[in-house]
Amino acid sequence: MKIVLQYRASPGFRRNLAEAFDGWSELSVVDETDEATFTTLMAEAEVLLHVLKPVTAQVIAGAPKLRLVHKLGVGVNTIDLEAARARGIQVANMPGSNSQAVAEMTLMLMLATLRRAAYFDRITRAGEGWRPDLDLLDSSGEICGRTVGFFGFGSVPSRLAPALTALGAEVIYTARSPKPEAPYAFVGLDELLARADILSLNAPATPETRGLIGAAALARMKPGAMIVNTARGELIDETALAAAIRSGHIAGAGLDVFAAEPAGADNPLFALPQVVVAPHIAWLTPETLKRSIAIARENCRRLAAGEALVNRVV
């Protein structure tokens, strides 16, 4: 079985892949920037292990032997599902495999935004650590005593919420329906926006959620609130968020995802000292990758054996 991973894989990731697939498959790893090699490999590939770079209809058309697109993660919005379905290509993902990593990164971004970590790192390195912008200092603070509102309440918020309550925060959430097992207040979107000191976005990008956090939603949030997004960049109108931060209405943001990825240096949020950013790596830990490899290997085995796949989407 010929398998292609399109990703700039670390040495450790490559070693784990080699150990998992050695002896019964031919696995090729190609950097996302190497289009020529990727095109050549896809002409013979039966399985594509997909991370971030979109799997377009053009990619699918150039892979006549392709049988499976396996997302190393959860979101399949970067895969042309209709093109895959039309060709009879199966699509699978890995819900829960990265939940621990994303939960920890979400907490890190909350703390880093609250305590202005990126700003203080920069001025300390410049020898100006004891002469900060006092307005930024006044707008920092602690999680204890604040209300954290989750938009979406899946596996990431369910892991993170107990830690937040242990730190002294109040947790509220909105979702498609209440979670009977969650000992937190279920509220509507308007109440979530009005009450949250920290708004955490943990929902997929859908026609209903894209652009949800725009100028109108930001205006409904309390002055001094902060936003953390480890879900999908399309949920936020970045121009509106930048304007709300510049005006002082929104105190800051911690962002791991962006509307356009990889995010360019001209993103209006990058010039703001109140913003902490990362390049869509909340999911990316060695532990997540080991779990992902195990699931991908099992589904490749099932594909070869003609068995039903785990977590099949299409």
Buried (B, 14 or more C-beta within 10 A) or exposed (E): BBBBBBBEBEEEBBEBBEEBBEEEBEBBBBEEEEEEBBBBBBEBBBBBBBBBBEBEBEBBEBBEEBBBBBBBBBBBBBBBBEBBEEBEBBBBBBBBBBBBBBBBBBBBBBBBBBBBBBBBEEBEEEEEEEEBEEEBEEBBBEBEEBBBBBBBBBBBBBBBBEBBBEBEBBBBBBBEEBBEEBEBBBBEEEBBBBBBBBBBBBBBBEEEBBBBBBEEBBEBBBEEBBBBBBBBBBBBBBBBBBBBBEEEBBBBBBBBBBBEBEBEEEBBBBEBBBBBBBEBEBBBBEEBBBBBBBBBBBBBEBBBEEEEBBBEBB
